[in-house]
Amino acid sequence: MAEPLSAPTRFENPVDAQGHVMRPVDPHVVVLVGATGDLARRKLLPGLFHLAEVGLLSSFHIVGTSLEDLDDEDFRQLTLAACREYARRPPDESAWRHFAQRLRYVRQSDGPAALAAAVHDAEDDLGVDARRLHYVSVPPFAAPDVIRTLGAAGLAERARVVLEKPFGTDLDSAQKLNLIIHEVFEEDQVFRIDHFLGKEAALNILAFRFANGLFEPIWNRQMISHVQIDVPETLSVGNRAAFYESAGAFRDMVVTHLMQILAFVAMEPPTALEPFAINEEKNKVFRSMLPLRPDHVVRGQYEGYCDIDGVDPDSQTDTFVALRCEIDNWRWAGVPFFLRTGKHMAEGARIVSIAFREPPRSMFPGASGVGMKGPDHLTFDLAESAKMSLSFYGKRPGPGMVLDKLSLQFALSETAAAGDVLEAYERLILDAMHGDHTLFTNAAGIERLWEVAAPLLADPPEVHLYKRGSWGPRAMHGLIQPFGWRLPFERAWREAPHDDAAHPAT
């Protein structure tokens, strides 16, 4: 039987999403489908190595499978290179040696029998209590074949399956994929992952809203003017052109990440921090969303996209999307939610910005500066640095009544536990191993989002070209009027919390 990694855990009594002390992870065979892909190299393999290195994953084997013609040693070298490039610190030689012994590879062309043999061999080493975690990191069109392969290999028993987004490409494909999945797996075995929900900063939205009595009374249409969720990326599509041609920015980012974050912002208080309660409140938000109007959507494509190998020279695939959506319920009726994301943009960021309604200004003199820098904002930075800022007007010291924009800020880096943060994929892989669905999406919510998206998918507006390194096509400004996009910030986040000379984000 395989010996556990020698590295002790850094985390004393870690707790799960419900606040329960987490039990040790059962012995696991991780079947990583798409093991040579971009996501596996950047996130999954370094994440699994980190979980093993800190002792949260001790008794395991990883069986990688993909289209590439590799052997076990090739896969180990690929994983080592990925960890050296993307892990949070260079692999320790001893920890890497233990980890590498647990890596093996099966070519997809060798069929279900070869995959089953590799898994059973690993289970013989781990013992009778070993569970299976199948991580399916493939494009939507390939997912049905992977599910059928796992079924044909007899690997559904004692198993959980993690499915990457986007889950389908429209309502019909999502429903068909659900039917295929349920031919092999029960619903409680299925974990539809959206890594934005595993971020510390995203979870902090729930903590901020529901653990404090200060904000819930003003979290509604009477006090909030509009909400922006903004996820620009500096990256191009890179070597994902084939996937991107079948998906585009809307399917890849909006109907997945941005809509899930919207649900965290807009949901009613769940009855408990448990999977059914949280997913039910999120699904209520999705059921209340009005269908997306094509005239409330701006699609863009960065210059040079059509020159990439594998891209149709006349492609109308969107690499940028900005849209307005509305939630027709008692709390949010009349409050627009503006979502924006794109590739090859000026900055990379993950921002949720809540703009509060402005009070009457009649009591202040015209030269006071009140309202000159926009409304008060509550801003969540969902990047790994995890920051929050609450901006407001205050009197400038000195004679007269002159107002300045000030802010209160909090950063995860300021806490003693900053070093204990798990990267989003690490947290969600661990949750899936424990069978915890709290931070995963479900079939009903996904299918409802595709229903909301149906008018846009049926009649998409034309794509506007935009320059690489810009903030997107000009048409996006008309979409958000009479408001303006918060990014780029006029003032930067305060880097040093106690430096009074620093300029806070507003």
C-alpha positions as CSV (number, residue, x, y, z in Angstrom):
1,M,0.0,0.0,0.0
2,A,1.3,3.5,-0.9
3,E,2.8,5.4,2.0
4,P,1.4,8.9,2.6
5,L,3.5,11.9,1.8
6,S,5.7,12.9,4.7
7,A,4.9,16.6,4.7
8,P,2.6,17.5,7.6
9,T,-0.4,19.7,7.1
10,R,0.0,23.5,7.6
11,F,-3.7,23.7,8.4
12,E,-4.8,23.0,11.9
13,N,-8.4,21.8,12.1
14,P,-9.4,23.1,8.6
15,V,-13.2,23.6,8.2
16,D,-15.5,23.0,5.3
17,A,-18.1,25.3,3.8
18,Q,-20.5,24.5,6.6
19,G,-17.9,25.2,9.3
20,H,-17.4,21.6,10.2
21,V,-13.9,20.3,10.9
22,M,-12.8,18.5,7.8
23,R,-12.1,14.8,8.1
24,P,-9.0,13.4,6.4
25,V,-9.5,12.8,2.7
26,D,-10.2,9.1,1.9
27,P,-7.6,7.4,-0.3
28,H,-8.3,8.5,-3.9
29,V,-7.6,7.6,-7.4
30,V,-7.8,10.8,-9.4
31,V,-8.5,10.2,-13.1
32,L,-7.6,13.4,-14.9
33,V,-9.1,13.5,-18.4
34,G,-7.4,16.1,-20.5
35,A,-4.3,15.7,-18.5
36,T,-2.0,17.5,-21.0
37,G,-4.3,20.4,-21.6
38,D,-3.8,24.0,-20.6
39,L,-6.0,23.9,-17.5
40,A,-4.3,20.8,-16.2
41,R,-0.9,22.3,-16.6
42,R,-1.7,25.7,-15.2
43,K,-4.1,24.7,-12.3
44,L,-4.9,21.1,-11.8
45,L,-1.6,19.4,-11.6
46,P,0.1,22.2,-9.6
47,G,-3.0,22.3,-7.4
48,L,-2.9,18.5,-6.7
49,F,0.8,18.8,-5.9
50,H,0.1,21.6,-3.4
51,L,-2.6,19.6,-1.7
52,A,-0.2,16.7,-1.3
53,E,2.7,18.9,-0.3
54,V,0.8,20.5,2.6
55,G,-0.7,17.2,3.8
56,L,-4.4,17.7,2.8
57,L,-4.1,14.8,0.3
58,S,-1.9,12.0,1.4
59,S,-3.0,8.6,0.0
60,F,-3.6,8.9,-3.7
61,H,-2.7,8.0,-7.3
62,I,-3.3,10.2,-10.3
63,V,-4.1,8.6,-13.6
64,G,-3.7,11.1,-16.5
65,T,-5.3,10.4,-19.8
66,S,-5.4,12.4,-23.0
67,L,-4.9,12.3,-26.8
68,E,-1.1,12.7,-26.7
69,D,1.2,9.7,-27.1
70,L,3.0,9.7,-23.8
71,D,4.2,7.2,-21.3
72,D,4.4,7.4,-17.5
73,E,7.8,9.1,-17.5
74,D,6.7,11.6,-20.1
75,F,3.7,12.5,-18.0
76,R,5.9,13.0,-14.9
77,Q,8.2,15.3,-16.8
78,L,5.2,17.3,-18.1
79,T,3.8,17.6,-14.6
80,L,7.2,18.6,-13.1
81,A,7.5,21.3,-15.8
82,A,3.9,22.5,-15.0
83,C,4.7,22.7,-11.2
84,R,7.9,24.5,-11.8
85,E,6.2,27.1,-13.9
86,Y,2.8,27.5,-12.2
87,A,3.1,26.2,-8.6
88,R,3.2,28.8,-5.9
89,R,6.8,27.8,-5.1
90,P,9.4,25.5,-6.8
91,P,8.8,21.8,-5.9
92,D,10.8,20.5,-3.0
93,E,12.9,17.5,-4.2
94,S,11.6,15.1,-1.5
95,A,8.0,16.1,-1.9
96,W,8.2,15.9,-5.7
97,R,9.8,12.4,-5.6
98,H,6.8,11.1,-3.5
99,F,4.3,12.8,-5.7
100,A,5.9,11.6,-9.0
101,Q,5.6,8.0,-7.8
102,R,1.9,8.4,-7.8
103,L,1.6,9.6,-11.4
104,R,0.8,7.3,-14.3
105,Y,-0.6,7.9,-17.8
106,V,-3.0,6.1,-20.2
107,R,-3.4,7.1,-23.8
108,Q,-7.0,7.8,-24.7
109,S,-6.5,5.7,-27.9
110,D,-5.9,2.6,-25.7
111,G,-9.6,2.6,-24.8
112,P,-11.7,1.9,-21.7
113,A,-10.0,-1.4,-20.8
114,A,-6.6,0.2,-20.5
115,L,-8.0,3.0,-18.3
116,A,-9.8,0.6,-16.1
117,A,-6.6,-1.5,-15.7
118,A,-4.6,1.5,-14.6
119,V,-7.3,2.6,-12.1
120,H,-7.6,-1.0,-10.6
121,D,-3.9,-1.2,-10.3
122,A,-3.8,2.0,-8.4
123,E,-6.6,0.9,-6.2
124,D,-4.8,-2.4,-5.4
125,D,-2.0,-0.2,-4.0
126,L,-4.4,2.1,-2.0
127,G,-6.6,-0.5,-0.4
128,V,-10.3,-1.4,-0.5
129,D,-11.4,2.0,0.8
130,A,-10.1,3.9,-2.2
131,R,-12.6,6.3,-3.9
132,R,-12.4,7.6,-7.5
133,L,-12.5,11.3,-8.6
134,H,-12.8,11.8,-12.3
135,Y,-11.9,15.3,-13.4
136,V,-13.2,15.9,-16.9
137,S,-11.2,18.8,-18.4
138,V,-12.3,18.8,-22.0
139,P,-14.4,21.0,-24.3
140,P,-18.2,20.6,-24.2
141,F,-18.4,18.6,-27.4
142,A,-16.0,16.0,-26.0
143,A,-17.7,15.5,-22.6
144,P,-20.3,12.9,-23.8
145,D,-17.7,10.6,-25.2
146,V,-15.6,10.9,-21.9
147,I,-18.7,10.1,-19.8
148,R,-19.4,7.0,-21.9
149,T,-15.8,5.9,-21.7
150,L,-15.9,6.1,-17.9
151,G,-19.1,4.1,-18.0
152,A,-17.7,1.5,-20.4
153,A,-14.6,1.1,-18.2
154,G,-16.9,0.3,-15.2
155,L,-15.5,3.3,-13.2
156,A,-18.7,4.9,-12.0
157,E,-18.9,2.9,-8.7
158,R,-17.4,4.7,-5.6
159,A,-16.8,7.7,-7.9
160,R,-17.5,11.4,-8.2
161,V,-17.1,13.2,-11.5
162,V,-16.1,16.9,-11.8
163,L,-17.2,18.6,-15.0
164,E,-15.6,21.8,-16.3
165,K,-17.5,24.7,-17.7
166,P,-19.1,25.6,-20.0
167,F,-21.7,22.9,-19.4
168,G,-23.1,22.5,-22.9
169,T,-23.3,25.4,-25.4
170,D,-27.0,26.0,-25.2
171,L,-30.1,24.7,-23.5
172,D,-30.6,21.7,-25.8
173,S,-26.9,20.5,-25.5
174,A,-26.9,21.0,-21.7
175,Q,-30.1,18.9,-21.4
176,K,-28.7,16.2,-23.6
177,L,-25.4,16.2,-21.7
178,N,-27.3,15.8,-18.4
179,L,-29.2,12.8,-19.8
180,I,-25.9,11.2,-20.9
181,I,-24.3,11.9,-17.5
182,H,-27.3,10.3,-15.7
183,E,-26.9,7.2,-17.8
184,V,-23.6,6.6,-15.9
185,F,-23.7,8.7,-12.7
186,E,-26.3,9.6,-10.2
187,E,-26.8,13.3,-9.7
188,D,-25.2,13.3,-6.2
189,Q,-22.0,12.0,-7.9
190,V,-21.8,15.0,-10.3
191,F,-19.9,18.1,-9.5
192,R,-20.2,20.9,-12.0
193,I,-17.3,23.2,-11.3
194,D,-17.0,26.9,-11.5
195,H,-13.7,27.9,-10.0
196,F,-14.9,31.5,-9.3
197,L,-17.1,30.1,-6.6
198,G,-14.1,28.6,-4.8
199,K,-12.2,31.9,-4.5
200,E,-11.7,33.4,-1.0
201,A,-13.0,36.7,-2.2
202,A,-16.2,35.2,-3.7
203,L,-16.9,33.5,-0.5
204,N,-16.3,36.7,1.3
205,I,-19.3,38.2,-0.5
206,L,-21.5,35.7,1.4
207,A,-19.7,36.4,4.6
208,F,-19.9,40.2,4.1
209,R,-23.6,40.1,3.3
210,F,-25.0,37.6,5.8
211,A,-22.6,37.8,8.8
212,N,-23.1,41.6,9.3
213,G,-26.3,43.5,10.3
214,L,-25.0,46.7,8.8
215,F,-25.4,46.0,5.0
216,E,-28.4,43.7,4.6
217,P,-31.0,46.5,5.2
218,I,-29.5,48.5,2.3
219,W,-28.9,45.6,-0.1
220,N,-31.9,46.3,-2.3
221,R,-33.4,48.4,-5.1
222,Q,-34.2,51.4,-2.7
223,M,-30.5,51.9,-1.9
224,I,-28.5,50.4,-4.8
225,S,-28.4,52.1,-8.2
226,H,-26.7,49.5,-10.3
227,V,-24.1,46.7,-10.1
228,Q,-21.1,46.0,-12.3
229,I,-19.3,42.6,-12.6
230,D,-16.1,43.2,-14.6
231,V,-13.6,40.5,-15.6
232,P,-11.2,41.8,-18.2
233,E,-8.2,39.6,-19.2
234,T,-4.9,40.6,-20.7
235,L,-4.4,37.1,-22.1
236,S,-5.2,36.2,-25.7
237,V,-7.0,32.9,-26.6
238,G,-3.5,31.4,-26.8
239,N,-3.5,27.8,-27.9
240,R,-7.2,27.4,-27.1
241,A,-8.4,28.6,-30.5
242,A,-10.3,25.4,-31.3
243,F,-12.1,25.6,-28.0
244,Y,-12.8,29.3,-28.3
245,E,-14.3,29.0,-31.8
246,S,-16.9,26.6,-30.3
247,A,-17.5,28.8,-27.2
248,G,-16.6,32.4,-27.4
249,A,-16.5,34.9,-24.5
250,F,-20.2,34.6,-23.6
251,R,-20.3,30.8,-23.3
252,D,-16.9,30.6,-21.7
253,M,-17.2,33.4,-19.1
254,V,-20.6,35.1,-18.9
255,V,-23.1,32.2,-18.6
256,T,-20.7,30.6,-16.2
257,H,-18.4,32.7,-14.0
258,L,-20.1,36.1,-14.1
259,M,-23.6,34.8,-13.7
260,Q,-22.6,32.7,-10.7
261,I,-21.0,35.7,-9.0
262,L,-24.1,37.7,-9.8
263,A,-26.1,35.0,-7.9
264,F,-23.9,35.5,-4.8
265,V,-24.5,39.2,-5.0
266,A,-28.3,39.0,-5.6
267,M,-29.4,35.9,-3.7
268,E,-31.7,35.9,-0.6
269,P,-30.2,34.6,2.7
270,P,-30.0,30.8,2.6
271,T,-31.5,28.9,5.5
272,A,-28.1,27.2,6.1
273,L,-24.6,27.0,4.6
274,E,-25.4,23.7,2.9
275,P,-25.6,22.7,-0.7
276,F,-29.4,22.5,-1.2
277,A,-30.1,25.8,0.5
278,I,-27.4,27.8,-1.3
279,N,-28.3,26.4,-4.7
280,E,-32.0,26.9,-4.2
281,E,-31.4,30.6,-3.5
282,K,-29.1,31.0,-6.5
283,N,-31.6,29.2,-8.7
284,K,-34.3,31.6,-7.5
285,V,-32.2,34.5,-8.8
286,F,-31.8,32.7,-12.2
287,R,-35.5,32.0,-12.4
288,S,-36.1,35.7,-11.7
289,M,-33.8,36.9,-14.5
290,L,-35.4,38.4,-17.6
291,P,-34.3,36.9,-20.9
292,L,-31.3,38.6,-22.3
293,R,-32.1,41.2,-25.0
294,P,-29.7,41.3,-28.0
295,D,-30.0,45.1,-28.0
296,H,-28.6,45.1,-24.4
297,V,-25.5,43.2,-25.5
298,V,-22.3,44.4,-27.1
299,R,-20.0,41.8,-28.7
300,G,-16.4,42.4,-29.7
301,Q,-13.5,40.7,-31.2
302,Y,-9.9,41.8,-30.8
303,E,-7.9,42.7,-33.9
304,G,-5.9,39.8,-35.3
305,Y,-8.1,37.1,-33.8
306,C,-9.0,35.8,-37.2
307,D,-5.3,35.4,-38.1
308,I,-4.8,32.7,-35.4
309,D,-4.3,29.1,-36.7
310,G,-7.5,27.2,-36.4
311,V,-9.8,30.3,-36.5
312,D,-12.1,30.8,-39.4
313,P,-11.0,34.0,-41.3
314,D,-14.6,35.2,-41.3
315,S,-15.2,34.2,-37.7
316,Q,-17.9,36.1,-35.7
317,T,-16.8,34.5,-32.4
318,D,-16.9,37.1,-29.6
319,T,-13.7,37.6,-27.6
320,F,-15.5,40.4,-25.7
321,V,-19.0,40.7,-24.2
322,A,-20.7,43.5,-22.3
323,L,-24.3,43.2,-21.4
324,R,-27.1,44.5,-19.2
325,C,-29.3,42.0,-17.4
326,E,-32.2,42.5,-15.0
327,I,-33.6,40.5,-12.1
328,D,-37.4,40.9,-11.9
329,N,-38.1,40.3,-8.2
330,W,-39.0,42.3,-5.1
331,R,-35.4,43.1,-4.1
332,W,-33.9,44.0,-7.5
333,A,-36.6,45.1,-9.8
334,G,-35.3,48.1,-11.8
335,V,-31.7,47.7,-10.8
336,P,-29.5,46.9,-13.9
337,F,-26.6,44.5,-13.6
338,F,-23.8,45.2,-16.1
339,L,-21.4,42.4,-16.9
340,R,-18.2,42.8,-19.0
341,T,-15.4,40.4,-19.9
342,G,-12.9,40.1,-22.8
343,K,-9.5,38.9,-24.0
344,H,-6.5,41.0,-24.8
345,M,-7.7,43.9,-22.7
346,A,-5.8,46.7,-21.0
347,E,-5.7,45.1,-17.5
348,G,-6.6,41.9,-15.9
349,A,-9.1,42.2,-13.0
350,R,-12.0,40.6,-11.3
351,I,-14.2,43.3,-9.8
352,V,-17.7,43.4,-8.4
353,S,-18.8,47.0,-7.8
354,I,-22.1,48.0,-6.1
355,A,-23.1,51.6,-6.7
356,F,-25.4,53.2,-4.1
357,R,-28.0,55.8,-4.9
358,E,-26.9,59.4,-4.4
359,P,-28.6,61.5,-1.8
360,P,-30.0,65.0,-2.5
361,R,-27.2,67.6,-2.6
362,S,-29.2,70.8,-2.0
363,M,-27.6,71.5,1.4
364,F,-24.1,71.6,0.0
365,P,-22.6,74.6,-1.8
366,G,-21.9,74.1,-5.5
367,A,-18.1,74.2,-5.1
368,S,-18.1,71.6,-2.3
369,G,-17.3,68.8,-4.6
370,V,-20.1,66.5,-3.5
371,G,-21.0,64.0,-6.2
372,M,-18.1,65.1,-8.4
373,K,-16.5,61.7,-8.2
374,G,-19.6,59.6,-8.6
375,P,-21.7,57.7,-6.1
376,D,-20.6,55.8,-3.0
377,H,-19.3,52.3,-4.0
378,L,-18.7,49.0,-2.4
379,T,-16.1,47.2,-4.4
380,F,-14.9,43.5,-4.1
381,D,-11.7,42.6,-5.8
382,L,-12.0,38.8,-6.6
383,A,-8.4,38.4,-7.6
384,E,-6.2,36.2,-5.5
385,S,-5.2,39.3,-3.4
386,A,-8.9,39.5,-2.2
387,K,-9.7,43.1,-1.3
388,M,-12.8,45.1,-0.4
389,S,-13.3,48.9,-0.5
390,L,-16.2,51.1,0.7
391,S,-16.0,54.6,-0.7
392,F,-17.8,57.7,0.6
393,Y,-17.5,61.5,0.8
394,G,-15.9,63.2,3.8
395,K,-15.0,66.7,4.7
396,R,-11.5,67.8,3.7
397,P,-9.6,69.2,6.8
398,G,-9.4,72.9,6.8
399,P,-11.7,75.9,6.4
400,G,-14.9,75.8,4.4
401,M,-17.0,72.8,3.3
402,V,-14.9,70.9,0.6
403,L,-15.6,67.2,0.3
404,D,-13.1,64.5,-0.8
405,K,-13.8,60.9,-1.8
406,L,-12.4,58.6,0.9
407,S,-12.5,54.8,1.4
408,L,-12.3,52.1,4.0
409,Q,-10.3,49.1,2.7
410,F,-9.6,45.5,3.7
411,A,-7.1,43.2,2.1
412,L,-6.6,39.5,2.8
413,S,-2.9,40.1,2.9
414,E,-3.4,42.1,6.1
415,T,-4.7,39.0,8.0
416,A,-2.6,36.5,9.9
417,A,-4.2,33.6,7.9
418,A,-3.2,35.0,4.5
419,G,-0.8,32.1,3.9
420,D,-3.5,29.5,4.5
421,V,-5.5,30.4,1.4
422,L,-6.2,27.5,-1.0
423,E,-6.3,28.4,-4.7
424,A,-9.9,28.0,-6.0
425,Y,-9.3,24.8,-7.9
426,E,-7.5,23.3,-4.8
427,R,-10.4,24.1,-2.5
428,L,-13.0,22.7,-5.0
429,I,-11.1,19.5,-5.7
430,L,-10.9,18.9,-1.9
431,D,-14.6,19.6,-1.6
432,A,-15.4,17.2,-4.3
433,M,-13.3,14.5,-2.6
434,H,-15.4,15.1,0.5
435,G,-18.6,15.0,-1.5
436,D,-19.5,18.6,-0.6
437,H,-21.6,20.2,-3.3
438,T,-21.9,23.6,-1.5
439,L,-19.7,25.6,-4.0
440,F,-20.7,23.7,-7.1
441,T,-23.5,24.5,-9.6
442,N,-26.4,22.1,-10.4
443,A,-28.3,21.1,-13.5
444,A,-31.4,23.2,-12.8
445,G,-29.4,26.4,-12.5
446,I,-27.3,25.8,-15.6
447,E,-30.3,24.9,-17.7
448,R,-32.2,28.0,-16.5
449,L,-29.2,30.2,-17.5
450,W,-29.2,28.7,-21.0
451,E,-33.0,29.6,-21.2
452,V,-32.2,33.2,-20.2
453,A,-29.5,33.3,-22.9
454,A,-31.6,31.8,-25.7
455,P,-32.7,35.1,-27.3
456,L,-29.1,36.3,-27.5
457,L,-27.9,33.0,-28.9
458,A,-30.7,33.0,-31.5
459,D,-30.0,36.5,-32.7
460,P,-26.5,37.6,-31.7
461,P,-25.5,41.2,-32.5
462,E,-22.6,41.8,-34.8
463,V,-19.1,41.8,-33.4
464,H,-17.2,45.1,-33.2
465,L,-13.4,45.0,-33.6
466,Y,-11.4,46.5,-30.8
467,K,-7.6,47.1,-30.4
468,R,-5.6,44.7,-28.4
469,G,-4.7,46.3,-25.0
470,S,-7.8,48.4,-25.0
471,W,-10.9,48.3,-22.8
472,G,-13.1,46.9,-25.6
473,P,-15.2,48.4,-28.4
474,R,-16.6,51.9,-28.0
475,A,-20.2,50.7,-28.3
476,M,-19.9,49.4,-24.7
477,H,-20.1,53.0,-23.4
478,G,-23.6,53.5,-24.9
479,L,-24.8,50.3,-23.2
480,I,-24.1,51.5,-19.6
481,Q,-25.3,55.1,-19.9
482,P,-26.2,57.2,-17.9
483,F,-23.5,55.4,-15.8
484,G,-19.9,54.7,-16.6
485,W,-17.7,51.7,-16.4
486,R,-15.7,51.7,-13.1
487,L,-12.6,50.1,-14.7
488,P,-10.1,51.5,-15.3
489,F,-10.1,53.0,-11.8
490,E,-9.2,56.7,-11.6
491,R,-7.1,55.9,-8.5
492,A,-5.3,52.8,-7.6
493,W,-5.9,50.5,-4.7
494,R,-4.0,51.5,-1.6
495,E,-1.0,49.2,-1.3
496,A,0.1,50.2,2.2
497,P,-2.9,50.3,4.6
498,H,-1.3,52.8,6.9
499,D,0.2,55.1,4.2
500,D,-1.9,58.2,4.3
501,A,-0.3,59.5,1.1
502,A,-1.5,56.5,-0.9
503,H,-4.6,57.0,-3.0
504,P,-7.4,54.6,-2.4
505,A,-9.7,53.1,-5.1
506,T,-13.1,54.8,-5.2
